[in-house]
Amino acid sequence: MKHLIRMHTISFKHAYDGLRWALTTQPNFRIHFVLSALSLFLASVLRISAVELTVVVFAIVLGLTAEMINTAIEAMTDLISQEWRKEAKIAKDVSAGMMLTVSVGASVVACVIFVPKIAAYLL
């Protein structure tokens, strides 16, 4: 049992290291992280419902996760080949497209939830 707990502790340490690395070295991850924090602050100020908060949190987690997957795919692609190759370009472009898709979706979620509440607050 001690060995199992030790292995899980090591796994969590590596996962934390990955999150910290993404936050300290990846500008796009930092942007998503800051926007996520602002969204949660706005959610608190506007007192959105529990269901709306769940959707916002899901969009945040999806966006941060997609950014980390994008970064991992780019790093693995660079590790496999430093030279320009069509397949590497496809992998990186599709990965970036995934991130764009998630970002657009999260923006739509934000607009649907926050815009009416901000408008009601201002009027």
N, C-alpha and C positions, 0 to 999 in steps of 0.2 A: 504493500500500500504506500509506503514511504517513497518508493521509486516512482510510482504513478503520480503522486503529488509533485515530486521533484520535476518530472517530465512536463507536467502541465504548467508549473511555475516557469520553467525555461521557455515553453511555448508562448506564454503571456509576455515574458520579457522580450522575446523576438518580435512579437506583434506590436508591443509598445515601441520598440526601436524603429519598426517600420513606419508607424504613425508619426513618431517624432522626426524621422528622416524626411518624410513627405512634407511635414509642416515647415521644417527649417530649410529645405532645399528647393522646393517646388513652388514657384510663384503662383501658378494657377490654383494649386491646392490651398495656398494661403488666402487667395481671393475668395474661393468657395467657402473656406472656413469663416472668414470675416463676414461674408454675406449671410451665411447660415446663422451666425451669432446675432446679426442685425435682425434677421427674420424672427428668431426666437424672442428677441427683445420687443419687436413690434407686435408679435403675437401676445405677449404679456400686457403691453400697453393697451392694445385694442380688445383684450379679453375675448379672444376667439374661443369657439366651443371646443370641447374635447375631441370631437370628430375632426374638426378643422385642424386642430393641433396635431392630431395623429397623421393626417395627410401631409402637413408641413414637415413634420419630423421624418416621415417616410421619404419625402422628396429630398430632404437634406442628406439622409443616410445614403440614398441612391446616388446622389450627386457626388458626395465624397468618395463613395466606393468606386464609382465609374472613373473618377479622376485617378484613383490609385491603380485601378486595372489598366488604364491608359498608360500611366507612367511605367508600370511593370512590363507591359507589352513593348513599349519603346525601348526600355533598358535591355530586355531579352533580345530584341531585334538587333540592337547595337552590339550586343555580346556575340551574337551568332555571326554577324557580318558587318564590318566597318565600311565596306565598299557599297556604292549605290547599286541596288538590285531592285528589279520591278516588284518582286514578292515582298521585300522589306517595305517598300513604299506602300504597297497595298495594305500590309498589316498595320503600319502606322496611320495611314489615312482612314482606314475603317475604325481603328481605335479612337482616333480624333472625332470621327463622325458619331461614334457612340456617345462620346462626351458632349458633343453639340446637341444631339437628340435629347439627352437627359437634361441639359441646361435649358433648352427650349421648353421641355415639359415642366420643369420646375418653375420656370418663369410664368407659364400659363397658370399653374397652380397658385402661385403668389398673386397673380392678377385677379383670379377668380375669388380668392379668399380675402385679400387685403384691400383691393381697390374699392369695393362697396363700403367697407368699414371705414376706410380713410375718408371717403366722400361723405358719409353720414357724420363722421366726426367733425369735418370742416364746415359742413352746412348747418 
